[in-house]
Amino acid sequence: AAAAAAVRAGPLDAALLDLVGDAAGLATLEALRAEPAGAELPAIVLGTRADEPARLRALALAADFLAPPFSAQELRVRLEQAICRARSTRALREEALTDPLTGLPNRRALEERLHEELRRARRYRTPLACVMGDLDHLKPLNDALGHACGDQALQAMAAVLHEELRATDFAARVGGDEFLLLLPHTGAAAALKLAERVRRRLSALRLGHGGATRALGASFGVAALDPTSDGQGMVDAADQALYQAKRAGRGLVRLATPAGRDGGRRLRAPQPAGLLR
């Protein structure tokens, strides 16, 4: 149980388990593999050559098996190799989950985080809110001042979010000019205040290229997790509130209305099914 808790608190680089005189070692390894963060954790199991069932079980659990005689130097080398593999895998994974332009997590990373936050909110009965943000008039900005200026706008949005969000909050770029924020332990009122702060900061910025400048604006939709809904429902509600802000003139923050207020009509065209469409 302590090892599984350590993996959840991670990240860890490797696990070393000694089966000699401790039959619980393989059970510990199985518990580690059951944790999402421990599924691919490099592991080295120390056992005896005579214990073939343990060796086969360790190999089935994707662990290296080391039996005596071995030196401390050999063990150190094996650990160093395991740590290098873990760090390389982590770096590749982070690259795959990061938007290269803004440095924010991408849609795939957001899907994973949303599942985690939903489980946590349900388990501990804590509030959870999300904010969908969209830069206003990004295409005209690209057309008038060039795509380099459009990239600056996206990076400015990411920089403001980085400064405004808490360490426990999460922001991701989920589309060309769309961003989604997850705010644990946050209700609708606090999420509205955050979105308004971000909106005001962005509206005070001006981007320029070649002497021409344009103001930067954004619209936001806010939704809180409904006890009767799921994560997709919360995201859809924030998405609909964002569309309402766009229809009302842009540069606004709107809170999701209760279900049925719009006659059950989707405010955006249907998209492929799935979380975070």
Short mmCIF file of the C-alpha atoms (twelve columns), coordinates in Angstrom:
data_MODEL
# 
_entry.id   MODEL 
# 
loop_
_atom_site.group_PDB 
_atom_site.id 
_atom_site.type_symbol 
_atom_site.label_atom_id 
_atom_site.label_alt_id 
_atom_site.label_comp_id 
_atom_site.label_asym_id 
_atom_site.label_seq_id 
_atom_site.Cartn_x 
_atom_site.Cartn_y 
_atom_site.Cartn_z 
_atom_site.pdbx_PDB_model_num 
ATOM 1   C CA . ALA A 1   0.000   0.000   0.000   1 
ATOM 2   C CA . ALA A 2   2.858   2.400   0.796   1 
ATOM 3   C CA . ALA A 3   4.541   1.631   -2.528  1 
ATOM 4   C CA . ALA A 4   1.306   2.251   -4.456  1 
ATOM 5   C CA . ALA A 5   0.846   5.556   -2.611  1 
ATOM 6   C CA . ALA A 6   4.410   6.562   -3.511  1 
ATOM 7   C CA . VAL A 7   3.726   5.858   -7.185  1 
ATOM 8   C CA . ARG A 8   0.551   7.959   -7.085  1 
ATOM 9   C CA . ALA A 9   2.540   10.825  -5.526  1 
ATOM 10  C CA . GLY A 10  5.379   10.359  -8.096  1 
ATOM 11  C CA . PRO A 11  6.766   10.674  -10.621 1 
ATOM 12  C CA . LEU A 12  9.239   7.896   -9.877  1 
ATOM 13  C CA . ASP A 13  12.042  6.601   -12.072 1 
ATOM 14  C CA . ALA A 14  12.260  2.940   -11.053 1 
ATOM 15  C CA . ALA A 15  11.247  0.320   -8.495  1 
ATOM 16  C CA . LEU A 16  13.531  -2.253  -6.877  1 
ATOM 17  C CA . LEU A 17  11.833  -5.233  -5.199  1 
ATOM 18  C CA . ASP A 18  13.505  -7.985  -3.218  1 
ATOM 19  C CA . LEU A 19  11.707  -11.334 -3.205  1 
ATOM 20  C CA . VAL A 20  14.293  -13.107 -1.041  1 
ATOM 21  C CA . GLY A 21  12.575  -13.841 2.247   1 
ATOM 22  C CA . ASP A 22  9.580   -11.667 1.272   1 
ATOM 23  C CA . ALA A 23  6.786   -13.359 -0.635  1 
ATOM 24  C CA . ALA A 24  4.860   -10.062 -0.774  1 
ATOM 25  C CA . GLY A 25  7.233   -8.620  -3.350  1 
ATOM 26  C CA . LEU A 26  5.300   -9.823  -6.395  1 
ATOM 27  C CA . ALA A 27  2.015   -8.723  -4.861  1 
ATOM 28  C CA . THR A 28  3.556   -5.281  -4.460  1 
ATOM 29  C CA . LEU A 29  4.609   -5.276  -8.099  1 
ATOM 30  C CA . GLU A 30  1.083   -6.241  -9.146  1 
ATOM 31  C CA . ALA A 31  -0.284  -3.373  -7.042  1 
ATOM 32  C CA . LEU A 32  2.131   -0.966  -8.726  1 
ATOM 33  C CA . ARG A 33  1.081   -2.144  -12.170 1 
ATOM 34  C CA . ALA A 34  -2.565  -1.525  -11.256 1 
ATOM 35  C CA . GLU A 35  -1.797  2.168   -10.704 1 
ATOM 36  C CA . PRO A 36  -1.933  4.342   -13.861 1 
ATOM 37  C CA . ALA A 37  1.397   5.923   -12.933 1 
ATOM 38  C CA . GLY A 38  2.969   2.526   -12.269 1 
ATOM 39  C CA . ALA A 39  1.840   0.696   -15.375 1 
ATOM 40  C CA . GLU A 40  5.087   1.457   -17.212 1 
ATOM 41  C CA . LEU A 41  7.384   2.048   -14.231 1 
ATOM 42  C CA . PRO A 42  10.708  0.235   -14.815 1 
ATOM 43  C CA . ALA A 43  11.113  -2.430  -12.138 1 
ATOM 44  C CA . ILE A 44  13.903  -4.774  -11.113 1 
ATOM 45  C CA . VAL A 45  13.045  -7.853  -9.077  1 
ATOM 46  C CA . LEU A 46  15.719  -9.587  -6.993  1 
ATOM 47  C CA . GLY A 47  15.089  -13.300 -6.560  1 
ATOM 48  C CA . THR A 48  16.708  -16.703 -6.732  1 
ATOM 49  C CA . ARG A 49  17.429  -18.850 -9.769  1 
ATOM 50  C CA . ALA A 50  15.526  -21.727 -8.192  1 
ATOM 51  C CA . ASP A 51  12.307  -19.729 -8.012  1 
ATOM 52  C CA . GLU A 52  11.248  -20.065 -11.643 1 
ATOM 53  C CA . PRO A 53  7.540   -19.257 -11.041 1 
ATOM 54  C CA . ALA A 54  8.538   -15.926 -9.484  1 
ATOM 55  C CA . ARG A 55  10.896  -15.191 -12.371 1 
ATOM 56  C CA . LEU A 56  8.217   -15.944 -14.966 1 
ATOM 57  C CA . ARG A 57  5.653   -13.873 -13.074 1 
ATOM 58  C CA . ALA A 58  8.086   -10.935 -12.825 1 
ATOM 59  C CA . LEU A 59  8.762   -11.116 -16.548 1 
ATOM 60  C CA . ALA A 60  5.012   -11.224 -17.235 1 
ATOM 61  C CA . LEU A 61  4.719   -8.020  -15.198 1 
ATOM 62  C CA . ALA A 62  7.353   -6.370  -17.432 1 
ATOM 63  C CA . ALA A 63  10.101  -6.385  -14.787 1 
ATOM 64  C CA . ASP A 64  13.762  -7.331  -15.055 1 
ATOM 65  C CA . PHE A 65  14.680  -10.359 -12.927 1 
ATOM 66  C CA . LEU A 66  18.087  -10.460 -11.270 1 
ATOM 67  C CA . ALA A 67  19.315  -13.504 -9.365  1 
ATOM 68  C CA . PRO A 68  22.563  -13.967 -7.430  1 
ATOM 69  C CA . PRO A 69  25.400  -14.011 -7.810  1 
ATOM 70  C CA . PHE A 70  25.548  -10.354 -8.854  1 
ATOM 71  C CA . SER A 71  27.722  -7.474  -7.735  1 
ATOM 72  C CA . ALA A 72  26.703  -4.106  -6.375  1 
ATOM 73  C CA . GLN A 73  28.181  -2.578  -9.527  1 
ATOM 74  C CA . GLU A 74  25.953  -4.694  -11.772 1 
ATOM 75  C CA . LEU A 75  22.896  -3.731  -9.756  1 
ATOM 76  C CA . ARG A 76  23.861  -0.060  -9.991  1 
ATOM 77  C CA . VAL A 77  24.287  -0.301  -13.769 1 
ATOM 78  C CA . ARG A 78  20.896  -1.980  -14.164 1 
ATOM 79  C CA . LEU A 79  19.263  0.723   -12.045 1 
ATOM 80  C CA . GLU A 80  20.931  3.489   -14.037 1 
ATOM 81  C CA . GLN A 81  19.694  1.935   -17.278 1 
ATOM 82  C CA . ALA A 82  16.164  1.656   -15.887 1 
ATOM 83  C CA . ILE A 83  16.217  5.294   -14.777 1 
ATOM 84  C CA . CYS A 84  17.468  6.437   -18.193 1 
ATOM 85  C CA . ARG A 85  14.671  4.501   -19.904 1 
ATOM 86  C CA . ALA A 86  12.087  5.997   -17.556 1 
ATOM 87  C CA . ARG A 87  13.238  9.561   -18.104 1 
ATOM 88  C CA . SER A 88  13.428  9.102   -21.874 1 
ATOM 89  C CA . THR A 89  9.917   7.650   -21.942 1 
ATOM 90  C CA . ARG A 90  8.627   10.493  -19.773 1 
ATOM 91  C CA . ALA A 91  10.212  13.110  -22.028 1 
ATOM 92  C CA . LEU A 92  8.641   11.548  -25.132 1 
ATOM 93  C CA . ARG A 93  5.279   11.338  -23.415 1 
ATOM 94  C CA . GLU A 94  5.411   14.979  -22.321 1 
ATOM 95  C CA . GLU A 95  6.302   16.006  -25.858 1 
ATOM 96  C CA . ALA A 96  3.338   14.040  -27.217 1 
ATOM 97  C CA . LEU A 97  1.003   15.732  -24.722 1 
ATOM 98  C CA . THR A 98  2.234   19.302  -25.224 1 
ATOM 99  C CA . ASP A 99  1.175   21.925  -27.723 1 
ATOM 100 C CA . PRO A 100 4.460   23.076  -29.316 1 
ATOM 101 C CA . LEU A 101 3.363   26.676  -29.936 1 
ATOM 102 C CA . THR A 102 2.041   27.614  -26.487 1 
ATOM 103 C CA . GLY A 103 3.794   25.053  -24.304 1 
ATOM 104 C CA . LEU A 104 0.415   24.161  -22.784 1 
ATOM 105 C CA . PRO A 105 -0.938  20.616  -22.602 1 
ATOM 106 C CA . ASN A 106 -2.893  19.527  -25.657 1 
ATOM 107 C CA . ARG A 107 -6.295  17.888  -26.080 1 
ATOM 108 C CA . ARG A 108 -5.011  14.397  -25.346 1 
ATOM 109 C CA . ALA A 109 -3.453  15.531  -22.079 1 
ATOM 110 C CA . LEU A 110 -6.658  17.322  -21.151 1 
ATOM 111 C CA . GLU A 111 -8.729  14.173  -21.648 1 
ATOM 112 C CA . GLU A 112 -6.496  12.306  -19.211 1 
ATOM 113 C CA . ARG A 113 -6.579  15.118  -16.665 1 
ATOM 114 C CA . LEU A 114 -10.336 15.521  -16.936 1 
ATOM 115 C CA . HIS A 115 -10.860 11.858  -16.074 1 
ATOM 116 C CA . GLU A 116 -8.595  12.254  -13.047 1 
ATOM 117 C CA . GLU A 117 -10.323 15.398  -11.802 1 
ATOM 118 C CA . LEU A 118 -13.751 13.852  -12.259 1 
ATOM 119 C CA . ARG A 119 -12.808 10.820  -10.194 1 
ATOM 120 C CA . ARG A 120 -11.348 13.054  -7.502  1 
ATOM 121 C CA . ALA A 121 -14.368 15.353  -7.409  1 
ATOM 122 C CA . ARG A 122 -16.793 12.432  -7.194  1 
ATOM 123 C CA . ARG A 123 -14.786 10.596  -4.571  1 
ATOM 124 C CA . TYR A 124 -14.238 13.533  -2.234  1 
ATOM 125 C CA . ARG A 125 -17.411 15.432  -3.178  1 
ATOM 126 C CA . THR A 126 -15.534 18.596  -4.049  1 
ATOM 127 C CA . PRO A 127 -16.601 21.199  -6.633  1 
ATOM 128 C CA . LEU A 128 -15.096 21.288  -10.098 1 
ATOM 129 C CA . ALA A 129 -15.510 23.960  -12.755 1 
ATOM 130 C CA . CYS A 130 -14.301 24.395  -16.302 1 
ATOM 131 C CA . VAL A 131 -13.841 27.437  -18.503 1 
ATOM 132 C CA . MET A 132 -13.832 27.384  -22.291 1 
ATOM 133 C CA . GLY A 133 -12.011 30.346  -23.814 1 
ATOM 134 C CA . ASP A 134 -11.743 31.445  -27.416 1 
ATOM 135 C CA . LEU A 135 -9.680  34.278  -28.880 1 
ATOM 136 C CA . ASP A 136 -11.837 36.767  -30.753 1 
ATOM 137 C CA . HIS A 137 -11.159 37.584  -34.397 1 
ATOM 138 C CA . LEU A 138 -7.991  35.506  -34.669 1 
ATOM 139 C CA . LYS A 139 -8.443  34.909  -38.405 1 
ATOM 140 C CA . PRO A 140 -8.771  38.642  -39.240 1 
ATOM 141 C CA . LEU A 141 -5.710  39.227  -37.068 1 
ATOM 142 C CA . ASN A 142 -3.790  36.627  -39.077 1 
ATOM 143 C CA . ASP A 143 -5.012  38.145  -42.349 1 
ATOM 144 C CA . ALA A 144 -4.169  41.733  -41.375 1 
ATOM 145 C CA . LEU A 145 -0.882  41.314  -39.518 1 
ATOM 146 C CA . GLY A 146 0.353   37.864  -40.522 1 
ATOM 147 C CA . HIS A 147 0.411   34.466  -38.913 1 
ATOM 148 C CA . ALA A 148 3.393   35.417  -36.756 1 
ATOM 149 C CA . CYS A 149 1.166   37.932  -34.992 1 
ATOM 150 C CA . GLY A 150 -1.540  35.287  -34.651 1 
ATOM 151 C CA . ASP A 151 0.994   33.007  -33.000 1 
ATOM 152 C CA . GLN A 152 1.864   35.846  -30.624 1 
ATOM 153 C CA . ALA A 153 -1.808  36.122  -29.703 1 
ATOM 154 C CA . LEU A 154 -1.996  32.432  -28.815 1 
ATOM 155 C CA . GLN A 155 1.221   32.670  -26.814 1 
ATOM 156 C CA . ALA A 156 -0.074  35.757  -24.995 1 
ATOM 157 C CA . MET A 157 -3.198  33.840  -24.009 1 
ATOM 158 C CA . ALA A 158 -1.055  30.995  -22.678 1 
ATOM 159 C CA . ALA A 159 1.161   33.417  -20.730 1 
ATOM 160 C CA . VAL A 160 -1.815  35.094  -19.048 1 
ATOM 161 C CA . LEU A 161 -3.293  31.726  -18.107 1 
ATOM 162 C CA . HIS A 162 0.036   30.605  -16.669 1 
ATOM 163 C CA . GLU A 163 0.151   33.686  -14.451 1 
ATOM 164 C CA . GLU A 164 -3.474  33.588  -13.335 1 
ATOM 165 C CA . LEU A 165 -3.973  29.887  -12.619 1 
ATOM 166 C CA . ARG A 166 -3.106  28.110  -9.392  1 
ATOM 167 C CA . ALA A 167 -0.721  25.186  -9.285  1 
ATOM 168 C CA . THR A 168 -3.687  22.806  -8.962  1 
ATOM 169 C CA . ASP A 169 -5.493  24.267  -11.988 1 
ATOM 170 C CA . PHE A 170 -5.024  22.960  -15.512 1 
ATOM 171 C CA . ALA A 171 -5.121  24.728  -18.861 1 
ATOM 172 C CA . ALA A 172 -4.864  23.191  -22.320 1 
ATOM 173 C CA . ARG A 173 -5.091  24.335  -25.906 1 
ATOM 174 C CA . VAL A 174 -7.814  22.180  -27.410 1 
ATOM 175 C CA . GLY A 175 -8.239  23.775  -30.830 1 
ATOM 176 C CA . GLY A 176 -6.884  26.434  -33.140 1 
ATOM 177 C CA . ASP A 177 -7.891  29.319  -30.892 1 
ATOM 178 C CA . GLU A 178 -9.725  27.472  -28.101 1 
ATOM 179 C CA . PHE A 179 -8.489  26.832  -24.592 1 
ATOM 180 C CA . LEU A 180 -10.104 24.842  -21.804 1 
ATOM 181 C CA . LEU A 181 -9.390  25.284  -18.100 1 
ATOM 182 C CA . LEU A 182 -10.097 22.783  -15.330 1 
ATOM 183 C CA . LEU A 183 -10.477 24.342  -11.884 1 
ATOM 184 C CA . PRO A 184 -10.582 21.817  -9.014  1 
ATOM 185 C CA . HIS A 185 -12.171 22.864  -5.701  1 
ATOM 186 C CA . THR A 186 -13.809 25.758  -7.538  1 
ATOM 187 C CA . GLY A 187 -17.461 26.670  -7.920  1 
ATOM 188 C CA . ALA A 188 -19.166 28.659  -10.636 1 
ATOM 189 C CA . ALA A 189 -18.791 32.050  -8.916  1 
ATOM 190 C CA . ALA A 190 -15.025 31.732  -8.455  1 
ATOM 191 C CA . ALA A 191 -14.615 30.400  -12.008 1 
ATOM 192 C CA . LEU A 192 -16.506 33.432  -13.343 1 
ATOM 193 C CA . LYS A 193 -14.162 35.779  -11.483 1 
ATOM 194 C CA . LEU A 194 -11.114 34.025  -12.903 1 
ATOM 195 C CA . ALA A 195 -12.455 34.151  -16.452 1 
ATOM 196 C CA . GLU A 196 -13.226 37.843  -16.067 1 
ATOM 197 C CA . ARG A 197 -9.690  38.569  -14.821 1 
ATOM 198 C CA . VAL A 198 -8.201  36.776  -17.810 1 
ATOM 199 C CA . ARG A 199 -10.571 38.583  -20.171 1 
ATOM 200 C CA . ARG A 200 -9.635  42.005  -18.778 1 
ATOM 201 C CA . ARG A 201 -5.921  41.298  -18.987 1 
ATOM 202 C CA . LEU A 202 -6.181  40.146  -22.582 1 
ATOM 203 C CA . SER A 203 -8.291  43.147  -23.603 1 
ATOM 204 C CA . ALA A 204 -5.534  45.468  -22.352 1 
ATOM 205 C CA . LEU A 205 -2.955  43.885  -24.666 1 
ATOM 206 C CA . ARG A 206 -2.150  45.108  -28.144 1 
ATOM 207 C CA . LEU A 207 -0.269  43.096  -30.717 1 
ATOM 208 C CA . GLY A 208 1.596   44.682  -33.562 1 
ATOM 209 C CA . HIS A 209 3.677   43.972  -36.609 1 
ATOM 210 C CA . GLY A 210 5.238   46.454  -39.008 1 
ATOM 211 C CA . GLY A 211 3.765   49.470  -37.223 1 
ATOM 212 C CA . ALA A 212 0.157   48.206  -37.230 1 
ATOM 213 C CA . THR A 213 -1.460  47.104  -33.967 1 
ATOM 214 C CA . ARG A 214 -4.624  45.299  -32.973 1 
ATOM 215 C CA . ALA A 215 -6.298  44.802  -29.593 1 
ATOM 216 C CA . LEU A 216 -6.480  41.264  -28.281 1 
ATOM 217 C CA . GLY A 217 -9.833  40.003  -27.070 1 
ATOM 218 C CA . ALA A 218 -11.375 36.756  -25.947 1 
ATOM 219 C CA . SER A 219 -14.737 35.269  -24.978 1 
ATOM 220 C CA . PHE A 220 -15.352 32.728  -22.225 1 
ATOM 221 C CA . GLY A 221 -17.967 30.193  -21.187 1 
ATOM 222 C CA . VAL A 222 -18.075 28.870  -17.628 1 
ATOM 223 C CA . ALA A 223 -19.706 25.727  -16.247 1 
ATOM 224 C CA . ALA A 224 -19.580 23.867  -12.943 1 
ATOM 225 C CA . LEU A 225 -19.865 20.115  -12.505 1 
ATOM 226 C CA . ASP A 226 -23.479 19.133  -12.001 1 
ATOM 227 C CA . PRO A 227 -24.066 16.226  -9.594  1 
ATOM 228 C CA . THR A 228 -26.387 14.678  -12.182 1 
ATOM 229 C CA . SER A 229 -24.058 15.188  -15.144 1 
ATOM 230 C CA . ASP A 230 -20.646 13.938  -16.247 1 
ATOM 231 C CA . GLY A 231 -17.489 15.477  -17.590 1 
ATOM 232 C CA . GLN A 232 -18.800 15.660  -21.143 1 
ATOM 233 C CA . GLY A 233 -21.891 17.443  -19.904 1 
ATOM 234 C CA . MET A 234 -19.782 20.014  -18.075 1 
ATOM 235 C CA . VAL A 235 -17.589 20.618  -21.133 1 
ATOM 236 C CA . ASP A 236 -20.639 20.885  -23.396 1 
ATOM 237 C CA . ALA A 237 -22.231 23.401  -21.010 1 
ATOM 238 C CA . ALA A 238 -19.103 25.572  -21.007 1 
ATOM 239 C CA . ASP A 239 -18.954 25.279  -24.792 1 
ATOM 240 C CA . GLN A 240 -22.556 26.440  -25.120 1 
ATOM 241 C CA . ALA A 241 -21.941 29.337  -22.716 1 
ATOM 242 C CA . LEU A 242 -18.942 30.358  -24.833 1 
ATOM 243 C CA . TYR A 243 -21.106 30.365  -27.941 1 
ATOM 244 C CA . GLN A 244 -23.627 32.554  -26.128 1 
ATOM 245 C CA . ALA A 245 -20.829 35.013  -25.328 1 
ATOM 246 C CA . LYS A 246 -19.852 35.048  -28.996 1 
ATOM 247 C CA . ARG A 247 -23.430 35.644  -30.126 1 
ATOM 248 C CA . ALA A 248 -23.854 38.456  -27.580 1 
ATOM 249 C CA . GLY A 249 -21.018 40.467  -29.109 1 
ATOM 250 C CA . ARG A 250 -17.741 38.759  -28.095 1 
ATOM 251 C CA . GLY A 251 -15.324 39.907  -25.419 1 
ATOM 252 C CA . LEU A 252 -17.721 38.587  -22.761 1 
ATOM 253 C CA . VAL A 253 -17.938 35.942  -20.040 1 
ATOM 254 C CA . ARG A 254 -21.087 33.828  -19.798 1 
ATOM 255 C CA . LEU A 255 -22.168 31.230  -17.246 1 
ATOM 256 C CA . ALA A 256 -23.832 28.068  -18.521 1 
ATOM 257 C CA . THR A 257 -27.607 28.177  -18.188 1 
ATOM 258 C CA . PRO A 258 -29.521 25.300  -16.586 1 
ATOM 259 C CA . ALA A 259 -30.484 22.445  -18.881 1 
ATOM 260 C CA . GLY A 260 -33.573 23.194  -20.871 1 
ATOM 261 C CA . ARG A 261 -33.220 27.016  -20.780 1 
ATOM 262 C CA . ASP A 262 -32.551 26.942  -24.516 1 
ATOM 263 C CA . GLY A 263 -35.251 24.401  -25.241 1 
ATOM 264 C CA . GLY A 264 -32.757 21.568  -25.412 1 
ATOM 265 C CA . ARG A 265 -31.213 23.066  -28.546 1 
ATOM 266 C CA . ARG A 266 -27.478 22.590  -29.083 1 
ATOM 267 C CA . LEU A 267 -25.895 25.952  -29.704 1 
ATOM 268 C CA . ARG A 268 -23.144 24.431  -31.813 1 
ATOM 269 C CA . ALA A 269 -23.303 22.088  -34.723 1 
ATOM 270 C CA . PRO A 270 -23.141 18.397  -33.746 1 
ATOM 271 C CA . GLN A 271 -19.619 17.008  -33.646 1 
ATOM 272 C CA . PRO A 272 -18.208 13.465  -33.469 1 
ATOM 273 C CA . ALA A 273 -19.048 11.680  -30.253 1 
ATOM 274 C CA . GLY A 274 -16.508 11.367  -27.500 1 
ATOM 275 C CA . LEU A 275 -15.123 13.251  -24.555 1 
ATOM 276 C CA . LEU A 276 -13.822 16.709  -25.470 1 
ATOM 277 C CA . ARG A 277 -15.120 16.639  -29.018 1 
# 
